[in-house]
Amino acid sequence: MNAPPAARELRLVLAWGTVRDASFPDRVAAARRAGYEGIGLAIPYYRDLLARGWKDRDLAAVLAEWDVRINEVEVLFGFHGAPGRPAGVAGRPGLVYADPELERTAFHLADTFGVPFAQTVGTFDARPVGPEVVDAFGELCDRAAAHGLRVALEFVPYSSIPDLASGLAVVAGADRGNGGLCVDSWHFFRGDPDLGLLRTAPPERVFMVQFNDGPVPPVDPDRMVDAVHHRVLPGEGDFDLRAFVAALDRPGVEAPFSVEVYCDALRSRPTSEMARRAADATRAVVASAPRTL
């Protein structure tokens, strides 16, 4: 009788948004203590650290002390839009298309800290995905390749690349070795949750998996507001995360689970508590998911 296949080792990354108010040392220490291998870093947060006097060597020393890496940098907004143009979302002037400064910072982080992944999204409008979008993604990948950086395209329901099918079309059309997908459970279930397509997505193109849960229906009718304020810990919402995990449980999917829980209700909790609770919740859901092999 053959033994059942061994479960894939669960590797965790503490996404920036789960502990968005934490200091850098607290963030890194909490990640290590809760068993994460890395953290995510938001570009505005990094810039704020520099403005407050931190140097790259200081950040590197903290990471080395706790043996934690920066696994992902976010977010390169509107990669196929005109540089510096408003993003098309009323009342949100801070979101721009194709900001060259964001790219330069992402590339600097890759060069300085060996960050392997940069996350990108489309423009915040409903323009169709045409050849110009595919070309722009390929060009971004080419620029990133010079820095050893892989680009993870995140499909977002209120963006020009709203679902898994459109994300796969862009990535396949560009056909760059360092171009793949960021699959966020929130955006998957809030958009067109095609589990059949997720089960057949090329495993080598799944670069990042972001993990969280949420209520159905949404708390806020503004989908962007809902996404950055009302997520919940895995297993405490209504998403079928067990099926989501099962669809990704196959050979070739090597991405760690980046636990990204933007939750106002938990925002005041201590950094160490949030990191631990998010890790424990993720491990419990993944362990309960049916094996597909």
N, C-alpha and C positions, 0 to 999 in steps of 0.2 A: 504493500500500500504506500503510495507516494505521500510524502509530508506536504502539508499546505505551504504555499509560498510565504516567505517571511514578509512581514509588513515593511513598507518603505519607511526608512528613518525619517521622523518628523523633525525638520529644521525650522526654527522660528526666527523671525525678524520683528523687532519692536518698531512699528511704523511711527513716524513723527506725530501723527494726529492723535494717537492713543494717549500720549502724555504731553500734549502740545504746550503746556505751561511750565514744564520741568526745566531746571537748569541743565546744562550739558553734563556736568559730573553726576548729578542725580540720575539723569536719563541713562547714562552708560552703566553706572553701578547697578541700577535696578534691572537693566537688561541682563547683565551677567548673573545676578543673583536668582533671577527667575528662569534662567536656562536658555535665553536667546543667544544666537550666534552673532547677531548684528543689529544695527539700528538703521532707520531711515532718517534722512536729513532734508528738511525743506530749505530751499534756497533763501527765502526771506529770513528764516531763523538763523542761518549761517551768517548772512550779512549783518544781522543784528548783533551776533556774537563779536564780529570784527569791530563793529562800531563801539562796542562796550569794552574794547581793549584786548580781546582774545587774539592770539596769533595761531597760525596753523601748527606751530611746534607745541603750543599748549594743548590744543585739541588732540594732537597725536600722542602726547604723553598720557592723557587721560585714557585714550583708547588702548594704549599699550599696557597701562597699569591693570586694566580689567580684561585684557585679551578679547576685545570686542572690535568688530569692523563696521565701517559704514557700508551698507550693502546697496543702498539705493538713494538717489537724489531726485527730488520732485520740485516742481513740475514744469516741463517746457510746454507752455500753453500755445495753442493755435499754430502748430508748426507749418501749416500751409496757408496762413493768412499773410497779409501785407504787414511788414514790420512796423510796430508802433501804433497800429490802428486800434480803435476801441473794439472790444470783443463782441459787441452786439448784445450784451446783457444789460438791460436798463438798470441804472443805479449802481453798477459795479465797474467804475472806471479803472480800477486797479488791474483788471484782467485785460491783457493785450494780446495781440497776435504776434507770434514770431519775434519775441523780444531778444535781440542779439546779446544783451547783457546776461540774460538767463543762461543762454548757451555757453557764454564764456565762463560763467561761474561753474556750471556743471562740468565743463571740460577741465577747469582748474582743480575741482574736487577729485576728478578721476586721476589727473596727473599727480596730485599731492598725496591722496589717501588710497589710491588704488580702488576707487569705487567702481564696481562692475556694471551697474545698471543706472540708466536715467529714464525717468518716466515722462511720457508726453501724451497730450490729448489734442483733439481737433479744435476747430473753432466753435464758438458757442452760438451756432445758428443751424439752420436746416439745409444748408447747401448740399447738393448731391455729391457723392463720392465719384469723382471722375479721374481721368489720367493725370491732371495737375496735382491732385492730392497724393496719388501714388508716387509721382515723380518727386514731390516735396519730401515725402517720407524717406525715399531712397537717398535723396541728397543730405538729409539730416543724418541718416545712418553713415553715409560716407564721411561727413565731417566728424562724427563721433568716433569712427573707427581709428582715426589718427591718434586718439587718446585711449585706445583699448576699451572703449565704452560700448556697451550694448544698449539699444534703445527699445524700451518696452512701451508699446502703444496701448493706451487704456481706452477702451470704448466706454462712452458715457451717454446715457439716454438723452440728455439735453444738449448734446454736441453734434457736430457734423458727422461723427462716427458713432452712431448710437447703440450699436449692438455687436455681438460676437461675429455675425456674418459679415458686416461691413469691415470690422477690424481685420478679420482673416483675409478679406479681399485686398485690402491695402498692403498688408504684410506679404501676401503671396505675389501680388503684382510688382512690388518693389524688389522682392527676391534678393535681399541682402542677408548675408550670414549673421550680421549683428543686429538684425531687425526682427522683433518678435512682439508678443502680446503681454500686457498686464491684465490679468483676469481678476476683477474685483467682484466678490460675491454680491455686494450691494448693487452695483450697476448691472450685473448680470440679471438679478431677480427684479430689479426695477425697470428693466428694459424688456427684451424679448428672451425669456429664459429657456433657450433651446438646449435641453440636456443632451439630446441626441447629437447635435452638432458639437457640443463640448466634448462628448465622448470620442469624437472622430477628429478633433482638431489636431494638426500635426504636433506631436509632443515636443519636438525640438524647437517649436515656435512659442511655447509657453515659458516665458522668461520670469514672470512674477505672478504670484497669486496673493491677492489681498483678501483678508478674511474678516468677516464681521457679520452681524445679523441685524434684522430690522422688523418693525411692525408692518402689517398689512391691514388696512390701507395706510398710506403715508400720514405722518403727523401734520406736515405743512404742505399746502398745495404747491408751493414753490419748490421744485425738485432739487435745485441747488442748495437752498437753505436746509431742506430736509436731510440732504446727504452730509452736511457738515455740522449738524447739531443733534440728530436724533437716531444715530446708530446705537445698537446695544451689543452686549457681549455675545459671542457665539453660543447658541443654544438657548438664549433668552428671548428670541424673537420668533417670527413666523416663517422665515425662509427654510426651504428644504435643504439644509446644509449637508445632511448625510448623503443625499443624492449628488450634490455638487462635489463633495469629496470623492465619492465613488467614481464619478465621471473623470476625475483627474488621477485616479489611482491606477496608473498603467505604465508600462516600461517607457522610458524616455522623458517622462515628466519629472524633472529634477528640481524644480523651483521650490525654494522654501516658502512657508506660509508667513506672509507679512501681516501681522495682526493690526488692523487699522479700525479703531473704534472711536469715531468722533461722537462723543456723547456728553451733552451739557449736564445731564443729570449726574454724571460721575466725574465731572471735570474737577471738582474740589477735593477729590480723594487724593491721598498721598501717592506720589509717583511709584514707590515700591509696591503699594497695594494694587494699583491699577495694572502695573506690568505683570504682577503675579496672577491676578484674577484673569487677565486676558490670556495669559499663557495656559493656565489651568483649564479655562473654558474651551480653548482651541484644542488642547490635547484630548479633552473628554469627547468633544464632537467627533474628532477624527477617529478616535478609538472605537466609537460606536457605529461608524459608517460601514456598510456592507463591503466586503472585499469583492473585487471584480475579476481577479485573476484566478 
